[in-house]
Amino acid sequence: MSAHHHNMNNHRHSSSRLSSVRKRSTSTSIITLLEQLSLRVSSTRLSKRDVRYELHVEHVASQTRWRKTRSFDEYKTFQTQLLAALRLGHFCQAECPWLYTFVKSYFPGSGTIFGLGGHSDCAVEKRRDALEHVVTSLQKFVVNRQNAAACSILAGSVTQLVADFVLGDVSDKIHRWGFLSLTLAH
């Protein structure tokens, strides 16, 4: 192999390593940010049949708070995206089979018995409680560095989906606020 080809080969390998390091660095930054957030879900009734679920997010250290209001259908879309991203049956050393089963079975269902009660105060509260449990459990799962280290799918697309869902519209403002650099300094 000529010296030129050898150098080109080394350049390709080093640029792919650099790309891998950047991806890991971004993933680590997202994980660091997610682990510093406090999450809770509340419900708001806009009309008898129109209930919204509001995700309250707080970064305690900086006293930054925001919230994102979504319909139940938007939470179900998030569930579908997570299940697709998890790619059932992929091989890894993380707890992804448990996470897939959890996301598939613990998200509250859309259906109601005989079409009654889906919008009752009791049903809305049970759904709110389940959504809060799902979101906080997802947060705990993706910030677990052992899971992230053991699965590139979890560390990549799944963590990004959770971050996008939690951060919502503020994700583009984080860099302008210097929020991400503040969180990484702590």
Backbone hydrogen bonds, N-H to C=O, Kabsch-Sander energy under -0.5 kcal/mol:
donor,donor_aa,acceptor,acceptor_aa,energy
6,H,2,S,-2.5
7,N,3,A,-2.5
8,M,4,H,-2.4
9,N,5,H,-2.6
10,N,6,H,-2.4
11,H,7,N,-2.4
12,R,8,M,-2.4
13,H,9,N,-2.3
14,S,10,N,-2.9
15,S,11,H,-2.6
16,S,12,R,-2.1
17,R,13,H,-2.2
18,L,14,S,-2.5
19,S,15,S,-2.2
20,S,16,S,-2.2
21,V,17,R,-2.6
22,R,18,L,-2.6
23,K,19,S,-2.4
24,R,20,S,-2.4
25,S,21,V,-2.8
26,T,22,R,-2.8
27,S,23,K,-2.7
28,T,24,R,-2.8
29,S,25,S,-2.4
30,I,26,T,-2.4
31,I,27,S,-2.6
32,T,28,T,-2.7
33,L,29,S,-2.3
34,L,30,I,-2.9
35,E,31,I,-2.4
36,Q,32,T,-0.6
36,Q,33,L,-1.1
37,L,34,L,-1.4
38,S,58,E,-2.9
40,R,56,H,-1.7
42,S,54,E,-2.3
44,T,52,R,-2.8
46,L,44,T,-0.7
46,L,50,D,-3.0
47,S,50,D,-1.4
50,D,47,S,-0.5
51,V,49,R,-0.7
52,R,44,T,-3.3
53,Y,70,R,-3.4
54,E,42,S,-2.9
54,E,52,R,-0.5
55,L,53,Y,-0.6
55,L,68,K,-2.9
56,H,40,R,-3.3
56,H,54,E,-0.7
57,V,55,L,-0.5
57,V,66,W,-3.1
58,E,38,S,-2.1
59,H,64,T,-3.2
60,V,36,Q,-0.7
60,V,58,E,-0.8
63,Q,59,H,-1.0
63,Q,60,V,-0.6
64,T,59,H,-1.6
66,W,57,V,-2.3
68,K,55,L,-2.0
70,R,53,Y,-2.2
72,F,51,V,-0.6
75,Y,71,S,-1.3
76,K,72,F,-2.2
77,T,73,D,-2.1
78,F,74,E,-1.9
79,Q,75,Y,-2.1
80,T,76,K,-2.2
81,Q,77,T,-2.4
82,L,78,F,-2.5
83,L,79,Q,-2.5
84,A,80,T,-2.1
85,A,81,Q,-2.5
86,L,82,L,-2.2
87,R,83,L,-0.7
87,R,84,A,-0.8
90,H,87,R,-2.0
92,C,90,H,-0.5
93,Q,150,A,-1.7
99,L,95,E,-2.1
100,Y,96,C,-2.9
101,T,97,P,-2.1
102,F,98,W,-2.7
103,V,99,L,-2.9
104,K,100,Y,-2.5
105,S,101,T,-2.6
106,Y,102,F,-3.0
107,F,103,V,-0.8
115,G,112,T,-1.1
116,L,113,I,-2.4
120,S,117,G,-1.1
124,V,120,S,-2.7
125,E,121,D,-2.2
126,K,122,C,-2.3
127,R,123,A,-2.4
128,R,124,V,-2.7
129,D,125,E,-2.6
130,A,126,K,-2.3
131,L,127,R,-2.7
132,E,128,R,-2.5
133,H,129,D,-2.2
134,V,130,A,-2.5
135,V,131,L,-2.7
136,T,132,E,-2.5
137,S,133,H,-2.2
138,L,134,V,-2.6
139,Q,135,V,-2.2
140,K,136,T,-2.2
141,F,137,S,-2.3
142,V,138,L,-2.7
143,V,139,Q,-1.8
144,N,140,K,-0.6
144,N,141,F,-0.8
145,R,143,V,-0.9
147,N,144,N,-0.5
148,A,144,N,-2.1
149,A,145,R,-2.4
150,A,146,Q,-1.4
151,C,147,N,-0.8
151,C,148,A,-0.7
155,A,151,C,-2.5
156,G,152,S,-1.6
158,V,153,I,-2.1
159,T,154,L,-1.8
160,Q,156,G,-2.2
161,L,157,S,-2.3
162,V,158,V,-2.3
163,A,159,T,-2.7
164,D,160,Q,-2.9
165,F,161,L,-2.3
166,V,162,V,-2.7
167,L,163,A,-3.3
168,G,164,D,-1.9
170,V,167,L,-2.1
171,S,168,G,-1.2
172,D,169,D,-0.5
173,K,170,V,-1.2
174,I,170,V,-1.3
175,H,171,S,-0.5
177,W,173,K,-2.5
178,G,174,I,-1.0
179,F,174,I,-1.7
180,L,174,I,-0.7
182,L,178,G,-1.9
183,T,179,F,-2.4
184,L,180,L,-2.0
185,A,181,S,-1.1
186,H,182,L,-0.7
186,H,183,T,-0.6
